[in-house]
């Protein structure tokens, strides 16, 4: 009898303890919700450049240590079907920063570096995320690669950002001794722009640090500067984009990699990972972690043979509309709101970053244009059981290559007049073209693409493949105008 009473007492005490824990967790959750309602969350977007899908630990990478990047996925959500809106740098960034498919406004090419051309970049008809967040009293900084226009009217400070530290072109050398051009008008060819000195707002500076480290330093300083104010940080690393240049500090970490190109690439990824760690540590130190959404992704897939990247099982690479060009490492954390360790398998896209943050601000934001991105939070928390997107779209205007992905896994792709259909749920590597056996799905996806494409416009500027033609038509736009 005594044993029975003892067991009963222990059981009752356990129930009471569990009940108390549940109440405490519930109270904590309610506090987080109340805090979020009273305070607009900060947003940090960390964008890598030409990073392979399989080159982060949370996607299975074994030879490049990425503990800090992985921490974002571990503390939040990993998107297994995370996409960008284009397969190369410029248009992908235009989509991310506007929350709209870039084809809506004719940004379907990689822009040239032309400081005298007000049309070579993000059209002024478009509202950037920085401009939208300004309506909710945010401060915004752009760090690193811009690639959305070099004309005075297209620079970051004219597009809603309060601060800028970085470079305007599509790539850059990493070592300060290579930055020998003092002015954008010293640039005589597209790749000369890689040699320009960095800009702090509108002034050239004498930077001493390895480029990736300098951007990470600036990010940490900016968080401290605006710790008492809602802020948006667009941290656009150009690593591991070529040229492949790394310091011994990072090369020594990956010296077991035999392939020289892969080793330098891995060192550059490691430098980005260090920067991510510094950013996360600064948020922790200032007690900002639970009030900051941090997103990590790449601007497009890795150009595998070109820079030593690895897209794993995905077919294709940067510039392709196969999965290797548009499906990217993609993770997001918001501790206290997004449950840690989530894996989300439904398709999402970089446009959703815009859609998510503008729906979380204390002050309601009315966007200038209708955006294509959606707020992901209800889907992640389960209050919306539906799909963020029924369909995702990609179009390469000049090559007449286009693709549509249905949320059910079907993907329609046209390239070189070859019509393809894959089911990504069973064939992620796009090895078996099932177009011949699924005419109804093929026809439906083709019509869906045409309906979407009917709302787009032709490119509004020439791109890298038309640079010779452009130079002949507009020689003055590369020169200083008095």
TORZASE-787092 format. One record per residue (C-alpha): residue number from 1; residue in one letter; x, y, z. Coordinates in Angstrom, 1 decimal. Last residue first. Example, Ala and Ser with C-alpha at 12.3 -4.5 7.8 and 13.67 -1.06 7.14 Angstrom:
residues 2
 mitor kemi     c1     c2     c3
     2    S   13.7   -1.1    7.1
     1    A   12.3   -4.5    7.8
This chain:
residues 482
 mitor kemi     c1     c2     c3
   482    X   31.7   67.7  -67.6
   481    X   30.8   64.1  -68.5
   480    X   33.3   61.4  -67.5
   479    X   33.3   58.6  -70.0
   478    X   31.6   55.2  -70.4
   477    X   28.3   56.6  -71.4
   476    X   29.8   58.7  -74.2
   475    X   30.5   55.7  -76.4
   474    X   26.8   54.9  -76.6
   473    X   26.0   53.0  -79.9
   472    X   29.5   51.5  -80.4
   471    X   29.9   50.7  -76.7
   470    X   26.4   49.0  -76.6
   469    X   27.2   46.8  -79.6
   468    X   30.4   45.7  -77.8
   467    X   28.6   45.2  -74.5
   466    X   25.7   43.1  -76.0
   465    X   26.5   39.9  -74.1
   464    X   27.0   41.8  -70.9
   463    X   23.6   43.4  -71.0
   462    X   21.6   45.9  -73.1
   461    X   18.8   47.8  -71.3
   460    X   15.0   47.8  -70.9
   459    X   14.5   44.1  -71.4
   458    X   11.1   43.2  -72.8
   457    X    8.0   43.5  -70.5
   456    X    6.2   41.0  -68.3
   455    X    2.4   40.5  -67.8
   454    X    2.0   38.1  -70.7
   453    X    4.8   36.0  -69.1
   452    X    2.5   34.8  -66.3
   451    X   -0.3   33.7  -68.7
   450    X    2.3   32.1  -71.0
   449    X    3.8   30.2  -68.0
   448    X    0.4   28.9  -67.0
   447    X   -0.4   27.8  -70.5
   446    X    2.9   25.8  -70.7
   445    X    2.2   24.3  -67.3
   444    X   -1.2   23.0  -68.4
   443    X    0.0   21.7  -71.7
   442    X    2.9   19.7  -70.1
   441    X    0.6   18.4  -67.4
   440    X   -1.9   17.2  -70.0
   439    X    0.8   15.7  -72.3
   438    X    2.3   13.5  -69.5
   437    X    4.0   10.6  -71.2
   436    X    6.0   12.4  -73.8
   435    X    7.1   15.2  -71.5
   434    X    8.6   12.7  -69.0
   433    X   12.2   13.8  -69.5
   432    X   14.2   11.7  -67.1
   431    X   17.5   13.0  -65.6
   430    X   16.2   16.1  -63.8
   429    X   18.5   15.6  -60.8
   428    X   15.6   16.0  -58.3
   427    X   13.8   13.1  -60.0
   426    X   11.1   11.7  -57.6
   425    X    9.8   14.9  -56.1
   424    X   11.4   16.9  -59.0
   423    X    9.0   15.6  -61.6
   422    X   10.4   16.5  -64.9
   421    X    9.0   17.9  -68.1
   420    X   11.1   19.0  -71.1
   419    X   10.5   20.8  -74.4
   418    X   13.5   21.1  -76.7
   417    X   13.5   24.3  -78.8
   416    X   17.0   25.1  -77.5
   415    X   15.6   25.1  -74.0
   414    X   12.0   24.8  -72.7
   413    X   11.4   23.7  -69.2
   412    X    8.3   22.4  -67.3
   411    X    8.7   21.3  -63.7
   410    X    6.3   19.0  -61.9
   409    X    7.0   18.8  -58.2
   408    X    3.4   19.3  -56.8
   407    X    4.3   23.0  -56.1
   406    X    4.4   23.5  -59.9
   405    X    7.7   24.8  -61.4
   404    X    7.7   26.8  -64.6
   403    X   10.7   27.2  -66.9
   402    X   12.0   29.4  -69.7
   401    X   14.8   29.6  -72.3
   400    X   14.3   32.0  -75.1
   399    X   18.0   32.8  -75.2
   398    X   17.6   36.5  -75.0
   397    X   14.6   36.5  -72.7
   396    X   15.8   34.0  -70.0
   395    X   12.6   33.3  -68.1
   394    X   11.9   31.8  -64.7
   393    X    8.6   31.0  -63.0
   392    X    7.3   29.6  -59.7
   391    X    3.8   28.1  -59.3
   390    X    1.3   27.2  -56.6
   389    X    3.2   29.5  -54.2
   388    X    3.3   29.9  -50.4
   387    X    1.2   26.7  -50.3
   386    X   -1.7   26.1  -47.9
   385    X   -1.8   25.2  -44.2
   384    X   -1.7   28.8  -43.1
   383    X   -1.6   29.0  -39.3
   382    X    1.2   26.4  -39.4
   381    X    4.0   28.6  -37.9
   380    X    6.1   28.3  -41.1
   379    X    3.2   29.0  -43.4
   378    X    2.1   32.0  -41.3
   377    X    5.7   33.3  -41.3
   376    X    6.3   33.1  -45.1
   375    X    4.8   36.4  -46.0
   374    X    4.5   36.4  -49.8
   373    X    6.7   37.6  -52.7
   372    X    5.1   38.7  -56.0
   371    X    4.8   42.4  -55.1
   370    X    2.2   44.8  -56.2
   369    X    3.9   48.2  -56.5
   368    X    4.4   51.1  -54.2
   367    X    4.0   49.0  -51.1
   366    X    1.7   50.0  -48.3
   365    X    3.5   49.4  -45.0
   364    X    1.8   49.1  -41.7
   363    X    3.7   50.4  -38.7
   362    X    4.7   47.7  -36.2
   361    X    6.5   45.9  -39.0
   360    X    6.0   42.2  -39.6
   359    X    4.2   42.2  -43.0
   358    X    6.8   44.2  -44.7
   357    X    9.4   41.6  -43.5
   356    X    7.8   38.5  -45.1
   355    X    6.9   39.8  -48.6
   354    X   10.4   41.3  -49.1
   353    X   12.0   38.0  -48.1
   352    X    9.4   36.2  -50.2
   351    X   11.0   37.4  -53.4
   350    X   13.9   35.0  -52.7
   349    X   11.6   32.1  -53.5
   348    X    9.7   29.3  -51.6
   347    X    8.8   25.8  -52.7
   346    X    7.3   23.5  -50.0
   345    X    9.8   21.4  -48.1
   344    X   10.4   23.3  -44.8
   343    X   12.8   21.8  -42.4
   342    X   12.6   23.3  -38.9
   341    X   15.5   23.0  -36.5
   340    X   14.5   25.9  -34.2
   339    X   10.8   27.0  -34.2
   338    X   10.3   30.4  -35.9
   337    X    9.1   33.0  -33.4
   336    X   11.4   32.8  -30.4
   335    X   14.4   32.7  -32.6
   334    X   13.9   34.3  -36.0
   333    X   16.1   32.3  -38.3
   332    X   16.2   31.8  -42.1
   331    X   17.9   29.3  -44.4
   330    X   18.4   29.1  -48.2
   329    X   21.2   27.2  -50.1
   328    X   20.1   27.6  -53.7
   327    X   17.8   26.3  -56.4
   326    X   18.1   28.5  -59.5
   325    X   21.1   27.4  -61.6
   324    X   21.6   23.8  -60.3
   323    X   17.8   23.2  -60.7
   322    X   17.9   23.5  -64.4
   321    X   17.3   27.1  -65.5
   320    X   21.0   27.4  -66.3
   319    X   23.0   30.6  -65.8
   318    X   24.8   29.2  -62.7
   317    X   24.9   25.4  -62.8
   316    X   23.2   22.4  -64.2
   315    X   21.6   19.3  -62.7
   314    X   21.3   19.1  -58.9
   313    X   22.8   16.2  -57.1
   312    X   25.5   18.2  -55.5
   311    X   25.7   21.8  -56.7
   310    X   29.5   22.0  -56.1
   309    X   31.7   25.0  -56.5
   308    X   35.2   25.0  -57.9
   307    X   35.0   28.5  -59.5
   306    X   34.5   27.9  -63.2
   305    X   33.9   24.2  -63.3
   304    X   30.8   24.5  -60.9
   303    X   29.3   27.8  -61.8
   302    X   27.4   27.6  -58.4
   301    X   23.7   28.3  -58.2
   300    X   22.2   31.8  -57.9
   299    X   22.2   34.8  -55.5
   298    X   23.1   32.6  -52.6
   297    X   21.0   32.4  -49.4
   296    X   21.0   33.4  -45.7
   295    X   18.2   35.2  -43.9
   294    X   18.3   36.7  -40.4
   293    X   15.2   38.0  -38.8
   292    X   16.1   40.0  -35.7
   291    X   14.1   40.6  -32.5
   290    X   15.0   37.3  -30.8
   289    X   18.7   37.9  -31.6
   288    X   18.9   41.5  -30.5
   287    X   20.3   41.0  -27.0
   286    X   23.3   43.2  -27.8
   285    X   25.9   40.3  -27.3
   284    X   23.6   37.9  -29.1
   283    X   23.2   40.1  -32.2
   282    X   27.0   40.7  -32.2
   281    X   27.6   37.0  -32.1
   280    X   25.3   36.4  -35.1
   279    X   27.1   39.0  -37.1
   278    X   30.6   37.7  -36.2
   277    X   29.5   34.2  -37.1
   276    X   28.2   35.3  -40.4
   275    X   31.6   36.9  -41.1
   274    X   33.4   33.7  -40.2
   273    X   31.2   31.8  -42.6
   272    X   32.0   34.3  -45.4
   271    X   35.7   33.7  -44.8
   270    X   35.1   29.9  -44.9
   269    X   33.4   30.3  -48.3
   268    X   36.5   32.0  -49.5
   267    X   38.7   29.2  -48.2
   266    X   36.5   26.7  -49.9
   265    X   37.0   28.5  -53.2
   264    X   40.7   28.5  -52.7
   263    X   40.7   24.8  -52.0
   262    X   38.3   24.0  -54.9
   261    X   40.6   25.8  -57.3
   260    X   43.7   24.0  -55.9
   259    X   42.2   20.5  -56.0
   258    X   43.8   18.6  -53.1
   257    X   41.5   19.7  -50.2
   256    X   43.3   18.9  -47.0
   255    X   44.5   22.5  -46.8
   254    X   41.0   23.7  -45.9
   253    X   41.7   25.7  -42.8
   252    X   45.1   26.8  -44.0
   251    X   43.5   28.6  -46.9
   250    X   41.4   30.8  -44.6
   249    X   44.3   32.4  -42.7
   248    X   46.5   32.2  -45.8
   247    X   44.3   34.8  -47.5
   246    X   41.9   34.0  -50.4
   245    X   41.5   35.0  -54.0
   244    X   39.5   33.2  -56.6
   243    X   38.5   36.0  -59.0
   242    X   35.7   34.9  -59.0
   241    X   32.5   34.8  -56.9
   240    X   32.9   33.1  -53.5
   239    X   32.5   35.7  -52.2
   238    X   30.8   38.9  -53.4
   237    X   29.2   39.4  -50.0
   236    X   25.9   41.2  -50.1
   235    X   25.0   42.2  -46.5
   234    X   21.7   44.0  -46.9
   233    X   21.0   45.2  -43.4
   232    X   17.6   46.5  -42.5
   231    X   17.2   48.3  -39.2
   230    X   14.8   49.0  -36.4
   229    X   16.4   51.4  -33.9
   228    X   18.2   50.9  -30.6
   227    X   20.9   48.6  -32.0
   226    X   21.6   51.1  -34.8
   225    X   25.3   51.8  -34.3
   224    X   26.0   48.4  -32.8
   223    X   24.5   46.6  -35.8
   222    X   26.4   48.9  -38.1
   221    X   29.8   48.1  -36.5
   220    X   29.2   44.4  -36.9
   219    X   28.3   44.8  -40.6
   218    X   31.3   47.0  -41.2
   217    X   33.6   44.4  -39.9
   216    X   32.0   41.7  -42.0
   215    X   32.4   43.8  -45.1
   214    X   36.1   44.4  -44.3
   213    X   36.7   40.7  -43.7
   212    X   35.2   39.8  -47.1
   211    X   37.4   42.4  -48.8
   210    X   40.7   41.5  -47.2
   209    X   41.6   44.5  -45.0
   208    X   43.4   47.8  -45.7
   207    X   40.7   50.0  -47.2
   206    X   41.6   53.5  -48.4
   205    X   38.2   55.0  -49.1
   204    X   36.3   56.5  -52.1
   203    X   33.4   58.7  -51.1
   202    X   29.7   58.5  -52.1
   201    X   28.5   56.3  -49.2
   200    X   31.7   54.6  -48.2
   199    X   32.9   53.5  -51.6
   198    X   35.6   50.9  -52.2
   197    X   38.6   51.5  -54.5
   196    X   38.1   50.4  -58.1
   195    X   40.0   47.4  -59.5
   194    X   37.0   45.1  -60.3
   193    X   35.7   48.0  -62.4
   192    X   38.5   47.2  -64.9
   191    X   36.5   44.1  -65.7
   190    X   33.9   46.1  -67.7
   189    X   36.5   48.1  -69.6
   188    X   38.0   51.6  -69.3
   187    X   37.3   52.3  -65.7
   186    X   38.9   55.6  -64.6
   185    X   35.5   57.1  -64.7
   184    X   34.5   55.0  -61.7
   183    X   37.1   56.8  -59.7
   182    X   40.2   56.1  -57.7
   181    X   41.4   53.0  -59.6
   180    X   44.2   51.0  -58.0
   179    X   42.3   48.5  -55.9
   178    X   44.7   45.5  -56.4
   177    X   46.6   46.3  -53.3
   176    X   43.4   46.0  -51.3
   175    X   43.0   42.2  -52.0
   174    X   39.6   40.9  -52.8
   173    X   39.2   41.9  -56.5
   172    X   35.7   42.9  -57.4
   171    X   32.5   41.7  -59.2
   170    X   29.2   42.9  -60.6
   169    X   29.9   46.6  -60.3
   168    X   28.8   49.1  -57.7
   167    X   31.3   48.5  -54.8
   166    X   31.1   48.4  -51.0
   165    X   30.0   50.4  -48.0
   164    X   26.6   52.0  -48.2
   163    X   24.5   53.9  -45.7
   162    X   21.0   55.4  -45.5
   161    X   19.6   53.1  -48.2
   160    X   16.4   54.1  -50.0
   159    X   17.4   53.9  -53.6
   158    X   19.3   57.2  -54.0
   157    X   21.8   56.2  -51.3
   156    X   22.2   52.8  -53.0
   155    X   23.3   54.2  -56.4
   154    X   20.8   54.3  -59.3
   153    X   20.5   58.1  -59.7
   152    X   24.3   58.6  -59.7
   151    X   24.7   56.0  -62.5
   150    X   26.3   52.7  -61.4
   149    X   23.3   50.4  -61.5
   148    X   21.9   47.4  -59.7
   147    X   25.2   45.5  -59.3
   146    X   25.4   46.4  -55.6
   145    X   28.1   44.1  -54.1
   144    X   29.2   44.8  -50.5
   143    X   27.2   46.3  -47.7
   142    X   23.8   48.1  -48.2
   141    X   22.5   49.8  -45.0
   140    X   19.0   50.6  -44.0
   139    X   17.4   52.5  -41.1
   138    X   13.7   51.7  -40.6
   137    X   11.0   54.2  -39.8
   136    X    8.0   52.1  -41.1
   135    X    7.8   54.0  -44.4
   134    X   11.6   53.6  -44.6
   133    X   10.9   49.9  -44.9
   132    X    9.5   50.3  -48.4
   131    X   12.5   52.4  -49.6
   130    X   14.9   49.8  -48.2
   129    X   13.0   47.0  -49.8
   128    X   13.4   48.7  -53.1
   127    X   10.5   50.4  -55.0
   126    X   10.6   50.1  -58.7
   125    X    9.6   52.9  -61.2
   124    X   13.1   54.2  -60.8
   123    X   14.3   51.3  -63.0
   122    X   17.1   49.1  -61.5
   121    X   20.1   49.3  -63.7
   120    X   21.4   50.7  -67.0
   119    X   18.7   53.3  -67.6
   118    X   20.6   56.2  -65.9
   117    X   23.6   55.7  -68.1
   116    X   26.7   57.8  -67.3
   115    X   28.2   55.4  -64.8
   114    X   28.1   52.4  -67.2
   113    X   29.1   49.1  -65.6
   112    X   26.9   46.8  -67.7
   111    X   23.7   45.2  -66.4
   110    X   23.1   41.4  -66.3
   109    X   20.0   40.9  -68.3
   108    X   16.2   40.5  -67.6
   107    X   15.6   43.7  -65.7
   106    X   12.6   44.6  -67.8
   105    X   10.2   45.7  -65.1
   104    X    7.9   42.7  -64.7
   103    X   10.8   40.5  -65.8
   102    X   12.5   41.3  -62.4
   101    X    9.9   39.1  -60.7
   100    X    8.9   41.3  -57.7
    99    X   10.0   41.4  -54.1
    98    X   12.0   44.6  -55.0
    97    X   15.4   43.8  -53.5
    96    X   15.2   40.0  -54.2
    95    X   14.1   40.4  -57.8
    94    X   16.8   43.0  -58.7
    93    X   19.3   40.8  -57.0
    92    X   18.4   37.8  -59.2
    91    X   18.5   40.1  -62.3
    90    X   22.1   41.1  -61.5
    89    X   23.7   37.9  -60.4
    88    X   22.7   35.0  -62.7
    87    X   20.2   32.2  -62.6
    86    X   17.1   34.3  -62.0
    85    X   14.2   34.4  -59.4
    84    X   16.0   32.6  -56.6
    83    X   14.8   29.4  -55.1
    82    X   14.5   27.5  -51.8
    81    X   13.1   24.0  -52.1
    80    X   14.9   22.4  -49.1
    79    X   14.3   25.5  -47.1
    78    X   16.1   25.2  -43.7
    77    X   14.4   26.8  -40.8
    76    X   15.5   28.4  -37.6
    75    X   18.2   28.0  -35.0
    74    X   19.7   25.0  -36.9
    73    X   19.4   26.7  -40.3
    72    X   21.0   29.9  -39.0
    71    X   23.7   27.8  -37.2
    70    X   24.6   26.2  -40.4
    69    X   25.9   29.5  -41.7
    68    X   28.0   29.7  -38.5
    67    X   29.3   26.1  -38.6
    66    X   30.3   26.3  -42.3
    65    X   33.3   23.8  -42.6
    64    X   34.0   23.0  -46.2
    63    X   34.9   19.4  -47.0
    62    X   31.7   17.6  -45.9
    61    X   28.8   19.6  -47.4
    60    X   25.4   18.0  -46.6
    59    X   23.0   20.8  -47.3
    58    X   23.1   22.1  -43.7
    57    X   26.9   22.0  -44.0
    56    X   27.1   24.4  -46.9
    55    X   28.6   23.8  -50.3
    54    X   25.9   21.5  -51.7
    53    X   23.9   24.3  -53.4
    52    X   27.0   26.0  -54.8
    51    X   27.7   29.6  -53.8
    50    X   27.9   32.0  -56.8
    49    X   27.6   35.1  -54.6
    48    X   26.5   34.9  -50.9
    47    X   23.7   37.0  -49.7
    46    X   23.2   37.7  -46.0
    45    X   19.8   39.5  -45.5
    44    X   19.6   41.0  -42.0
    43    X   16.1   42.2  -40.9
    42    X   15.3   43.9  -37.7
    41    X   11.9   43.2  -36.1
    40    X    9.4   46.0  -35.6
    39    X    8.6   46.2  -31.9
    38    X    5.3   46.3  -30.1
    37    X    3.7   43.3  -31.9
    36    X    6.9   41.3  -31.7
    35    X    7.1   41.9  -28.0
    34    X    3.5   40.8  -27.5
    33    X    4.2   37.6  -29.6
    32    X    7.4   36.9  -27.6
    31    X    5.6   37.5  -24.3
    30    X    2.9   35.1  -25.4
    29    X    5.4   32.4  -26.3
    28    X    7.1   32.9  -22.9
    27    X    3.7   32.6  -21.2
    26    X    2.9   29.4  -23.1
    25    X    6.3   28.0  -22.2
    24    X    5.7   28.9  -18.6
    23    X    2.2   27.3  -18.6
    22    X    3.6   24.2  -20.3
    21    X    6.4   24.0  -17.7
    20    X    3.8   24.3  -14.9
    19    X    1.6   21.6  -16.3
    18    X    4.6   19.2  -16.7
    17    X    5.6   19.8  -13.0
    16    X    2.0   19.3  -11.8
    15    X    1.7   16.0  -13.8
    14    X    5.1   14.9  -12.4
    13    X    3.9   15.6   -8.8
    12    X    0.8   13.5   -9.4
    11    X    2.9   10.6  -10.7
    10    X    5.3   10.8   -7.8
     9    X    2.3   10.9   -5.3
     8    X    0.7    7.9   -7.0
     7    X    4.0    5.9   -6.9
     6    X    4.4    6.7   -3.2
     5    X    0.8    5.7   -2.5
     4    X    1.3    2.4   -4.3
     3    X    4.5    1.7   -2.4
     2    X    2.8    2.4    0.9
     1    X    0.0    0.0    0.0
